[in-house]
Amino acid sequence: MRVACVGGGPAGLFFALLMRRAGDHRVDVFERSAPDATFGFGVVFSRLSLMRLRRTAPEVVTGILDGGARWEQVEVRRGGESLSTSGHGFAAVERREMLAMLRRHAEEAGVGLHYRTEADAASLLDRYDVVVAADGAGSRSRGAFPDGFGARVTPGGSRYAWFASDRVFEDMTFLFEDSPHGPVAAHAYPYSRDRCTFLVEMDGGSWERAGFTDGHTRGADWTDERAMAFASEVFAGHLRGGRLHGNGSRWLRFPQVSAEHWHHKNLVGIGDAVHTAHFSMGSGTTLALEDAAELVRALTAGDVLDVPAALAAYEEVRRPVVAGVQESAWASRRLWEAPEGHRDASLRELTLRLLTRAGQLSVRQMQRLDRDFERTAGSGFTALPGAPVRDLAELDGSLVEVAAPGGGAQDAAVLVERVRALRRARPEAEVGLVVPAPAADGAAVRHLAELVAEVVCRAPVDIVLAAPRPDDTGAGRVAQMVLAEELRLRTGTRTGYACRPQELEHGWTHVQAGRVDEVWTTGA
């Protein structure tokens, strides 16, 4: 089989290495940059992702662990206070070192590596059986066939700048500070004995007030010295004399990439070329490497090469996995893009929000991961409520259901009249709005929350309840969590999270994290 790979980053090199090991295939990697040219600093992996990766390429995992850093704790700092929890299990390695390791293994396996070489995917399609687009979120290969991939690239609302620090933070550390322009946050984690990734993030409004330069208007190797000086000053108390270092470090907006199709003809995308997940999840590189491994399995599964069938099989396996991670990353991204949502949260609540920001972990699960959770995160967190919770059946006949908005103001007018009619018919009753969660889509959640806020403004209710969709078996938990936060933030009304009894530990976690005021059950 003749295979070309456009892009010599971790995903492209890993795919090429595995493809050569799978058989006597001709594999060529085309990379427009020099072998040692790279941007960014540390690449992070969770313990679970390393376990999966070890089954495919144990020597790669060994290289990551031997050359990088490992930690178990997550620390949150704000206002001179800090809290730490354990049991998380992460590792990181310098991106440059990881690329050198993968390049060495690929060369030993017989991969043809072509650096400083521009490759046009369209011109490669007739020369190779399969062409792999591994050229990142701004993929030119994908862009050559816009209709074939149906990609959508949506820029995030916040701005981030990626630095390194010679003040090494031993664990994953989240820092929250205020600047003259607004709140600023940082994600810091070690990737070697003497270096640490130091990623700084600002919401869009704060960034605009500061008058910084848009990094997208400059070359990829440009470092914004003003941004670096600003971050050094804001986080001086944490850096304690340490310096920040740049490498193409400038203010950027995270590109949310999704594609209707992951392959077109014999061109197939892996990693960021067809999907991205916000960096706060630390899953981007893992997803790309797992894409590469699955694509190799699909291409080498049969005795006879059937490219269309293999590419379809690869996409069928990987798409649902990626969709789940993207959904969690969407929820995680929101925490950083909307700092007003947690400005009034206590440090304990903020820590719990950070640990559960992906919508998957509960207090019960964290107590299992960290036996000292009660002591380190502060007393008072419990796996389940200490008293019976209310059920939606108690409000039978006095709830107005809000569907996804379709007609704008007309929808609000209809709902307002329904609330008022209930008030007239049952003046002593507790009246509420129940809002089934939409799909995990930021615009849909925001529009729904805005609609509810308008209704509540014109016809006040006693409670607003975020609820699961009738057909939801738990997969919509993330969207419901984000909806509940938005409803509380936008309406200023008592807000509840309604869940099935078996989901109670997650609903109760949201109460303790300060996302909602109450947890209810649906009785189903």
C-alpha positions, 0 to 999 in steps of 0.5 A: 500500500502507498500512503502519504501523510501531510503533516509531521506533527505527533499524529502524522508521525505516529500514524506513519510509524504504526503503518510501517510496522503493520506491513511492508507499505510505502509511507511518506510524511511531508512536513513544510517546517524543519525537523526541529521547528515546533510551537507550544511547549508541553503535551499532556496525557491522562493516566487512562490515555497512556494506558490505552496508548501503551497497548499500541506503542509501549515504547512511545509511552516509555519515552513520554514518562522517562522524558517528561513529568508526572503528577497526581494533584490538581491545585486551585489558587485564588485570592491568596488561598489554595486547595489541592486534590489528588488521584488525578494522574497526568503526565506531560512531555516537551512537544519538541522531545516527543516529536524527536522521539517519534521521528526517530522511531519512524526513521527506524521503521523505514518511513520516508520523512520529507521536511521543508516540503510543501505538499498539496494533498490534491496532487497526491491523491493519484500517486498514493492509495491513501492520503492522510491529512494530519496538518492541524486545525488550519488544515490546507488539505481539508480546505482544498475540498470544502464540500467534501469535508463540510468543515466548520471552524468556529473561533472561541470567545476567549483569548489565550497565549501559550508560554513556558515558565522556568518557575516549575509548578509541580502539579496541574495548577489553576491560577485566578487573578484580577487585572486592571482590565478584568479577570485573568486565569492561567493553566500551569503544569510541568513537562520537564525538570526545569520547565512548565507550560504556562497558558494564560487566558482572558475573556473577550471583553477583558482582552479588548479593554486591554488593547492587545494585538490579535495574534492571528494578524502576525506570523506564526513565529511572532511572540507578543512581548507585551502579552508576556510582560502583562502575564508576568506582572499579573502572576508575579506572586506565583512565578516568584522571580521565575521568567516566562519564555515565548515561542510563537506566543501570542493572543489567539482564539481557540478554533472549534473544528468539526467536520460533516465528513472525515474523508473525501475520495482517498483523503482522510483526516485525523486529529485537529484536521477534522476535530478539535477539543478545547485545550483545558481538557488536555485531550487533543493530542490523545485524540489525534494519536488514537485516530492514527491507531484506529486508521491503521487498524482499519486500513490493514484489517482485510486481506484485500485493500478496500479504501472506501470501506476502510475509511468509513469503518475508521470514521464509524469507530472514532466519531462517537468517541470524539463527539463525547470528548468534544461535548465535555471540552465544550463545557470545560471551555465555557468555564474559562470564557465566562468568568462572570459565572464563577466570580462569586463562587467560594474557592471550594465551589470553584475547585469543585466546578473545575474538577467536574467541569466536563460534566462526568465526575461526581463528588462520590467518584472523586472521593473514590479517587482521592481518599483525602478529598474531604480533608483537602477540598474542605469539609462538607462535600457529600456523595448524596443529599442528607435529606429526601429531595423533591420530585417534579410530581409535586408540581404537577399542574403548575409547571410550564414546559419550555421547548427549544425556541423557534419563533423568538418573541412569539415563543416568549409571549406564549410562555408568558401567558401560560405562566400568568394563566397558571397564576390566575388559576392557582394563586397559592401554587408554586409555579415553575418553568421546566426546561429540557436540555437541548443538544450540546450546542453553545448557541442552542443553550444560550438562546434557550436561556435567553428565552427563559430569562425574558419569560421570567422578567415578564412573568416571574416564577418560583423556580426554573428547572433544567431537566433531561430530555424525555429520550435522554438516558444520561448522554445529555448530562453535559448539556443539561449541566451547562443549561442549568448554569446559564439559567441561574446566571441569566434569570437570577431565579431559584434554579434546580437540576432535575434528574432521574433518581439514578443520576442523583449523585451528579445533580447533588454535585452541581448543588455543592459546586454552586451551579444550581440551588436545588436538585430534584428528581423526575420520578422516572 
